[in-house]
Amino acid sequence: MKKGAPLFIFLSLTMAAGAGLLLGKSRELTTPGLRIAVPDDVGGLPVHYVLHEGRFRNAGALPASDTYTLKDCCAAVSGWAFSVDAVDMAIMCPDAAEKLAAKDPRFEILGPCVLNSDAIVVRPGRVPKKIGIARKRSYQEKLVFEAFGSNCTAAPMLPAALPYAYEKAEVDGVVIDVLKGAFIDGEKISAGGGRADVVTYVLVVKKSFKSSPLFGAFMEAYSRAVTELGDTAALAREVRAYKGVRWTDREIEEWKNLRVQFVYPEKRD
């Protein structure tokens, strides 16, 4: 699996070649297009499927895509991207999405789109005392408490630092995306465990963009992608296309045991 990849990628679906957004500089889009921020982990996989699966790409309703990098959804630069209208839609962790919607009334949360994509990885045979979690993700702190009680501390850090901290034994375990943690040795515990499913990503949209034909076209394609990725053979093919990783029966079985699910983001009141 590739290491050091940016946590977030801007995907700019443009109506003509060459149109796009250059982060860090003031530049206006010369043509209309869908701009969607997605993580480079499980949360971004269905969007990658929509953008790169031939029958979606060639359908005409969705133009070709360009990519742009952005740090994790809880970073300050992410909030900047929304404030300057750099993003029409985004897949974000629920904590960051709720803060955005509360701060900026131009955006709303459509609903959950990924469940249980975080796994708790711990060293077998040990009682964990310190678990690394991604900073500013309070739901992960709750997962640690529910799994190990108040005697175990959640240690917030940059998401990219989690595998390193685990490898160097600075923590007894980590809460990490199941794709990023696929090749980390240890016992893997589902975020959902024996309880209700845990929402790990939600889909956010700019309210004014909902009237765009691109919004409807994307949501229709996304709905079909979610259904098709429920088939493990299609999922394994997409993981290879998305991350360059060939899955065996072991990885497929682990995915099932961890109860990872893609869902259509129907709003839950």
NORJO-V53274 format. One record per residue. RES is the residue in one letter. PHI is phi in whole degrees, 0 to 359 (999 if undefined). PSI is psi in radians with two decimals (none if undefined). Layout:
# NORJO-V53274
res->RES phi->PHI psi->PSI
res->RES phi->PHI psi->PSI
This chain:
# NORJO-V53274
res->M phi->999 psi->2.47
res->K phi->291 psi->2.44
res->K phi->248 psi->2.69
res->G phi->77 psi->0.18
res->A phi->288 psi->2.59
res->P phi->301 psi->2.55
res->L phi->287 psi->-0.47
res->F phi->229 psi->2.53
res->I phi->234 psi->2.29
res->F phi->276 psi->2.26
res->L phi->249 psi->1.97
res->S phi->254 psi->1.82
res->L phi->277 psi->1.86
res->T phi->253 psi->2.63
res->M phi->278 psi->-0.28
res->A phi->215 psi->2.62
res->A phi->298 psi->2.46
res->G phi->93 psi->-0.28
res->A phi->283 psi->2.58
res->G phi->171 psi->-2.87
res->L phi->228 psi->2.23
res->L phi->257 psi->1.91
res->L phi->293 psi->2.48
res->G phi->91 psi->-0.18
res->K phi->228 psi->2.64
res->S phi->279 psi->2.04
res->R phi->207 psi->2.24
res->E phi->270 psi->2.56
res->L phi->287 psi->2.30
res->T phi->272 psi->-0.26
res->T phi->223 psi->2.66
res->P phi->291 psi->2.62
res->G phi->188 psi->2.79
res->L phi->273 psi->2.25
res->R phi->242 psi->2.01
res->I phi->231 psi->2.25
res->A phi->266 psi->2.26
res->V phi->223 psi->2.63
res->P phi->287 psi->2.83
res->D phi->265 psi->0.38
res->D phi->243 psi->-2.60
res->V phi->304 psi->-0.67
res->G phi->300 psi->-0.53
res->G phi->271 psi->-0.12
res->L phi->296 psi->-0.80
res->P phi->297 psi->-0.60
res->V phi->292 psi->-0.72
res->H phi->301 psi->-0.70
res->Y phi->299 psi->-0.77
res->V phi->296 psi->-0.74
res->L phi->283 psi->-0.46
res->H phi->245 psi->-0.23
res->E phi->290 psi->2.20
res->G phi->305 psi->-0.76
res->R phi->289 psi->-0.44
res->F phi->283 psi->-0.79
res->R phi->297 psi->-0.63
res->N phi->266 psi->0.12
res->A phi->288 psi->-0.34
res->G phi->97 psi->-0.59
res->A phi->286 psi->-0.50
res->L phi->247 psi->2.09
res->P phi->286 psi->3.08
res->A phi->292 psi->2.87
res->S phi->242 psi->2.66
res->D phi->240 psi->2.67
res->T phi->246 psi->2.54
res->Y phi->220 psi->2.53
res->T phi->263 psi->2.60
res->L phi->208 psi->2.59
res->K phi->288 psi->-3.08
res->D phi->300 psi->2.78
res->C phi->295 psi->-0.32
res->C phi->268 psi->-0.07
res->A phi->283 psi->2.70
res->A phi->298 psi->-0.60
res->V phi->294 psi->-0.45
res->S phi->294 psi->-0.79
res->G phi->299 psi->-0.64
res->W phi->299 psi->-0.73
res->A phi->300 psi->-0.66
res->F phi->287 psi->-0.67
res->S phi->293 psi->-0.48
res->V phi->259 psi->0.33
res->D phi->62 psi->0.60
res->A phi->277 psi->-0.21
res->V phi->228 psi->2.37
res->D phi->265 psi->-0.63
res->M phi->217 psi->2.84
res->A phi->201 psi->2.61
res->I phi->256 psi->2.06
res->M phi->226 psi->2.77
res->C phi->293 psi->2.67
res->P phi->299 psi->-0.60
res->D phi->296 psi->-0.84
res->A phi->294 psi->-0.66
res->A phi->295 psi->-0.74
res->E phi->295 psi->-0.67
res->K phi->294 psi->-0.70
res->L phi->296 psi->-0.85
res->A phi->297 psi->-0.61
res->A phi->288 psi->-0.59
res->K phi->275 psi->-0.62
res->D phi->234 psi->1.80
res->P phi->292 psi->-0.08
res->R phi->287 psi->-0.26
res->F phi->244 psi->2.64
res->E phi->221 psi->2.73
res->I phi->269 psi->2.07
res->L phi->287 psi->-0.60
res->G phi->147 psi->3.11
res->P phi->295 psi->2.52
res->C phi->231 psi->-0.29
res->V phi->221 psi->2.35
res->L phi->241 psi->2.44
res->N phi->60 psi->0.52
res->S phi->276 psi->-0.05
res->D phi->262 psi->2.38
res->A phi->241 psi->2.57
res->I phi->267 psi->2.08
res->V phi->252 psi->2.14
res->V phi->228 psi->2.76
res->R phi->283 psi->2.24
res->P phi->299 psi->2.52
res->G phi->82 psi->0.04
res->R phi->244 psi->2.62
res->V phi->266 psi->1.88
res->P phi->293 psi->2.41
res->K phi->248 psi->-0.34
res->K phi->213 psi->2.11
res->I phi->241 psi->2.23
res->G phi->282 psi->2.37
res->I phi->229 psi->2.82
res->A phi->290 psi->2.40
res->R phi->298 psi->2.57
res->K phi->66 psi->0.32
res->R phi->248 psi->1.53
res->S phi->295 psi->-0.50
res->Y phi->295 psi->-0.50
res->Q phi->288 psi->-0.65
res->E phi->299 psi->-0.68
res->K phi->295 psi->-0.67
res->L phi->300 psi->-0.76
res->V phi->297 psi->-0.79
res->F phi->297 psi->-0.77
res->E phi->294 psi->-0.57
res->A phi->280 psi->-0.63
res->F phi->231 psi->-0.04
res->G phi->82 psi->-3.12
res->S phi->286 psi->-0.21
res->N phi->281 psi->-0.12
res->C phi->252 psi->2.28
res->T phi->263 psi->2.40
res->A phi->269 psi->2.20
res->A phi->250 psi->1.80
res->P phi->291 psi->2.46
res->M phi->201 psi->2.99
res->L phi->299 psi->2.40
res->P phi->306 psi->-0.65
res->A phi->293 psi->-0.33
res->A phi->274 psi->-0.19
res->L phi->300 psi->-0.89
res->P phi->300 psi->-0.67
res->Y phi->295 psi->-0.80
res->A phi->299 psi->-0.65
res->Y phi->290 psi->-0.77
res->E phi->297 psi->-0.66
res->K phi->274 psi->0.12
res->A phi->60 psi->0.50
res->E phi->284 psi->-0.36
res->V phi->226 psi->2.81
res->D phi->273 psi->-0.22
res->G phi->188 psi->3.03
res->V phi->218 psi->2.66
res->V phi->261 psi->2.04
res->I phi->215 psi->2.64
res->D phi->304 psi->2.46
res->V phi->294 psi->-0.49
res->L phi->286 psi->-0.74
res->K phi->292 psi->-0.48
res->G phi->260 psi->0.15
res->A phi->300 psi->-0.58
res->F phi->249 psi->0.34
res->I phi->270 psi->2.21
res->D phi->289 psi->2.41
res->G phi->148 psi->3.00
res->E phi->281 psi->2.29
res->K phi->252 psi->2.21
res->I phi->246 psi->2.27
res->S phi->296 psi->2.46
res->A phi->302 psi->-0.64
res->G phi->286 psi->-0.53
res->G phi->54 psi->-2.37
res->G phi->264 psi->0.19
res->R phi->257 psi->-2.86
res->A phi->292 psi->2.76
res->D phi->299 psi->2.58
res->V phi->254 psi->2.19
res->V phi->284 psi->2.04
res->T phi->255 psi->-0.36
res->Y phi->216 psi->2.54
res->V phi->234 psi->2.78
res->L phi->259 psi->2.23
res->V phi->246 psi->2.48
res->V phi->223 psi->2.57
res->K phi->284 psi->2.21
res->K phi->305 psi->-0.71
res->S phi->292 psi->-0.37
res->F phi->280 psi->-0.27
res->K phi->295 psi->-0.36
res->S phi->274 psi->-0.09
res->S phi->284 psi->2.44
res->P phi->302 psi->-0.52
res->L phi->296 psi->-0.60
res->F phi->297 psi->-0.84
res->G phi->297 psi->-0.70
res->A phi->295 psi->-0.74
res->F phi->294 psi->-0.78
res->M phi->296 psi->-0.65
res->E phi->295 psi->-0.79
res->A phi->295 psi->-0.67
res->Y phi->296 psi->-0.70
res->S phi->299 psi->-0.76
res->R phi->292 psi->-0.65
res->A phi->297 psi->-0.74
res->V phi->301 psi->-0.76
res->T phi->296 psi->-0.80
res->E phi->291 psi->-0.59
res->L phi->285 psi->-0.09
res->G phi->289 psi->-0.28
res->D phi->275 psi->2.15
res->T phi->295 psi->-0.52
res->A phi->293 psi->-0.77
res->A phi->294 psi->-0.67
res->L phi->297 psi->-0.79
res->A phi->297 psi->-0.69
res->R phi->295 psi->-0.72
res->E phi->291 psi->-0.66
res->V phi->300 psi->-0.70
res->R phi->294 psi->-0.73
res->A phi->291 psi->-0.62
res->Y phi->283 psi->-0.75
res->K phi->239 psi->-0.08
res->G phi->71 psi->0.43
res->V phi->247 psi->2.25
res->R phi->269 psi->2.09
res->W phi->275 psi->2.48
res->T phi->256 psi->-3.13
res->D phi->300 psi->-0.52
res->R phi->297 psi->-0.82
res->E phi->294 psi->-0.65
res->I phi->295 psi->-0.75
res->E phi->294 psi->-0.66
res->E phi->296 psi->-0.73
res->W phi->303 psi->-0.78
res->K phi->296 psi->-0.78
res->N phi->296 psi->-0.56
res->L phi->279 psi->-0.13
res->R phi->64 psi->0.61
res->V phi->289 psi->2.36
res->Q phi->220 psi->2.47
res->F phi->262 psi->2.35
res->V phi->227 psi->2.68
res->Y phi->284 psi->2.32
res->P phi->283 psi->1.19
res->E phi->283 psi->2.27
res->K phi->296 psi->2.34
res->R phi->250 psi->2.08
res->D phi->271 psi->none
